Each structure stands twice: as structure tokens, then as C-alpha cells.
């Protein structure tokens, strides 16, 4: 931790102690120091200036009412306020009313038979190409796409070099692509 960070942390600790005793000027200094940080974090999460301003106000009201919630031993005030701002912004998103009412949603019950037939034909082509593939290529591709493993995880699981796994997956994908090129 640099000297400037230590100095800032001790300054923040003094201001929090002053706020605990009801010092409005100390609260003003904290606001001047950290309001732009809190606002920018909230705005980045919410994308709405009004909602970000609400989060900013809530956080400073909480800090004024319960300054003892901040524990300087656990980290800097700036980091704590940024985390609180992010969490409050996420909470605000969760509380938002959905954009459309359920009554306004129109559900189509007519099946799109042409699209379903096309999907079925494409799935059959993929199955056929997978069956034609060498076992090692198909296995690497299945682990990547159906099991969600990364290339590194597949290499570790199979005991195969990472470059070989990447080549097998790339070759398998190119073979699949040929199923759709006419």
C-alpha cells in the first residue's frame, strides 16, 4: 500500500469518526470525495441517470444514519462504497417492473412447420457428419460443445497436448461446415 493510500485511508477513518458524532461537514467532505465514484458505478450498472442518482442518495443516507457499518480494518472506503453501489444498482434492476405486461404479450400458437422441418434436416446432417468423423475429433468436439469444457480442460481430461485438442476441434468444425455448403 502506498503512502498516499495510507494517508487517504486514515483521512477517511477520521471523517467516518466525525460523521458518527453527527458532523455534517465531514459528511459533505465524504460526499465530495466519493459521490462521483458511486454515481459512475451505479450508472454503469443501471444505464439510467435517475436511478443512479437514487442509488447515490440511498448510499449516503445509509452512511449518515449508520456510519459504523463501514469497517476500516476490512478495506478502503472507496472500495467499500463501490461494492455497495454495485450491489444497490443490481438490487434496483431486480426491483424494476417488467417492460411489458403479460396481458400485452401475444402468443402465436400456429406452428412454423417449414422452420421445424429445416431444423430437423439440419440436425440430421449434423448427426451424419458426426458419425463420419474420426472418434478423437468427435470426442473432443462433444466435450467442448455438449459438456462445456474448455480446450485446456479437454487436454487435461484426455492427457492430450492442448495444440492437438485445438486442431481436432477446428478440423471437426470445418467438417461440420461442409455439411451446409452446397
Secondary structure, 3 states (H helix, E strand, C coil): CCHHHHHHHHHHHHHHHHHHCCCHHHHHHHHHHHHHHHHHHHHHHHCCHHHHHHHHHHHHHHHHHCHHHCCHHHCCHHHHHHHHHHHHHHHHHHHCCCCCCHHHCCCCCCCCHHHHHHHHHHHHHHHHHHHHCCHHHHHHHHHHHCCCCCHHHHHHHHCCCHHHHHHHHHHHHHHHHHCCCC
